[in-house]
């Protein structure tokens, strides 16, 4: 991953997910089904998209943790180098 990656990929995924949700909602609302069938479909889709949302958030949290860990390691290394230089 590039050092200067500003999360554009995350925005794309979020936009794609939002587009999929809106498309699914439009499809459900305009489909010729009974109310019972539509309610079941809405419930099923809501569960599906909730799971996808959880996965998305978990993925982004994992990436953030990794970046924080990397930054902490770099800070430790920089502090160690600075300490070595001051002892000279």
C-alpha positions as CSV (number, residue, x, y, z in Angstrom):
1,X,0.0,0.0,0.0
2,X,1.3,3.4,-0.9
3,X,2.4,5.7,1.9
4,X,0.3,8.6,0.7
5,X,-2.8,6.6,0.1
6,X,-5.7,8.8,1.2
7,X,-8.4,6.1,1.3
8,X,-9.8,6.6,-2.2
9,X,-10.4,2.9,-2.4
10,X,-12.5,2.9,0.7
11,X,-14.6,5.7,-0.7
12,X,-15.1,3.7,-3.9
13,X,-16.2,0.6,-1.9
14,X,-18.5,2.7,0.2
15,X,-20.1,4.3,-2.9
16,X,-20.5,0.9,-4.5
17,X,-22.1,-0.5,-1.4
18,X,-24.4,2.5,-1.2
19,X,-25.3,2.0,-4.9
20,X,-26.1,-1.7,-4.3
21,X,-28.3,-0.9,-1.4
22,X,-30.2,1.8,-3.3
23,X,-30.6,-0.5,-6.3
24,X,-31.9,-3.3,-4.1
25,X,-34.4,-1.0,-2.4
26,X,-35.7,0.2,-5.7
27,X,-35.9,-3.3,-7.0
28,X,-37.8,-4.5,-4.0
29,X,-40.3,-1.5,-4.0
30,X,-41.1,-1.9,-7.7
31,X,-41.3,-5.7,-7.9
32,X,-44.7,-7.2,-8.3
33,X,-44.8,-9.2,-5.0
34,X,-47.2,-9.5,-2.1
35,X,-46.6,-7.5,1.0
36,X,-45.6,-10.6,2.9
37,X,-43.0,-11.6,0.3
38,X,-41.7,-8.0,0.1
39,X,-41.3,-7.8,3.9
40,X,-39.4,-11.1,4.0
41,X,-37.2,-9.9,1.2
42,X,-36.5,-6.6,2.9
43,X,-35.6,-8.4,6.1
44,X,-33.3,-10.8,4.3
45,X,-31.6,-7.9,2.4
46,X,-31.3,-5.9,5.6
47,X,-29.4,-8.7,7.3
48,X,-27.2,-9.3,4.3
49,X,-26.3,-5.6,4.0
50,X,-25.8,-5.3,7.8
51,X,-23.3,-8.1,7.6
52,X,-21.5,-6.5,4.6
53,X,-21.4,-3.2,6.6
54,X,-19.9,-5.0,9.6
55,X,-17.3,-6.6,7.4
56,X,-16.4,-3.3,5.8
57,X,-16.0,-1.6,9.2
58,X,-13.9,-4.5,10.5
59,X,-11.7,-4.3,7.4
60,X,-11.1,-0.6,7.9
61,X,-10.5,-1.0,11.6
62,X,-7.9,-3.6,10.9
63,X,-6.2,-1.3,8.4
64,X,-6.2,1.5,10.9
65,X,-4.8,-0.8,13.6
66,X,-2.0,-1.8,11.3
67,X,-1.1,1.8,10.4
68,X,-1.1,2.8,14.1
69,X,1.2,-0.2,14.9
70,X,3.5,0.8,12.1
71,X,3.6,4.4,13.2
72,X,4.3,3.4,16.8
73,X,7.2,1.2,15.6
74,X,8.6,4.0,13.6
75,X,8.3,6.4,16.5
76,X,10.2,3.9,18.7
77,X,12.9,3.5,16.1
78,X,13.2,7.3,15.7
79,X,13.4,7.8,19.5
80,X,16.1,5.1,19.7
81,X,18.1,6.7,16.9
82,X,17.8,10.1,18.6
83,X,18.9,8.7,21.9
84,X,22.0,7.1,20.2
85,X,22.9,10.4,18.6
86,X,22.6,12.3,21.9
87,X,24.9,9.8,23.6
88,X,27.7,10.5,21.1
